[in-house]
Amino acid sequence: MEECLKSPLWPLLVETAHAIPTYPYHKSYVRDVLLRDNPTVDASEVHLRLGIPLGEALVILNELKTQKSNKSEDGGG
């Protein structure tokens, strides 16, 4: 994952994932269902379980990880 984040193409992947109309629903499902049931779920499993592009799964997991760490740093649990 860290390798992907360092790529100069990462911002393009994020932009593309955000342009997918169902992206917000996929992100909510991953956060509310998949991560709750399996906190260590990886992008390939999200890709297979939801039938979404692997790039979209990578972006979703990265954003949720970032949001979680920001909440932890802010004391938001």
Secondary structure in CASP SS format (residue, H / E / C, confidence):
PFRMAT SS
TARGET T0000
AUTHOR 0000-0000-0000
METHOD secondary structure of the structure
MODEL  1
M C 1.00
E H 1.00
E H 1.00
C H 1.00
L H 1.00
K H 1.00
S C 1.00
P C 1.00
L C 1.00
W H 1.00
P H 1.00
L H 1.00
L H 1.00
V H 1.00
E H 1.00
T H 1.00
A H 1.00
H H 1.00
A H 1.00
I C 1.00
P C 1.00
T C 1.00
Y H 1.00
P H 1.00
Y H 1.00
H H 1.00
K H 1.00
S H 1.00
Y H 1.00
V H 1.00
R H 1.00
D H 1.00
V H 1.00
L H 1.00
L H 1.00
R H 1.00
D H 1.00
N C 1.00
P C 1.00
T C 1.00
V C 1.00
D C 1.00
A H 1.00
S H 1.00
E H 1.00
V H 1.00
H H 1.00
L H 1.00
R H 1.00
L H 1.00
G C 1.00
I C 1.00
P C 1.00
L H 1.00
G H 1.00
E H 1.00
A H 1.00
L H 1.00
V H 1.00
I H 1.00
L H 1.00
N H 1.00
E H 1.00
L H 1.00
K H 1.00
T H 1.00
Q H 1.00
K H 1.00
S H 1.00
N H 1.00
K H 1.00
S H 1.00
E H 1.00
D H 1.00
G C 1.00
G C 1.00
G C 1.00
END
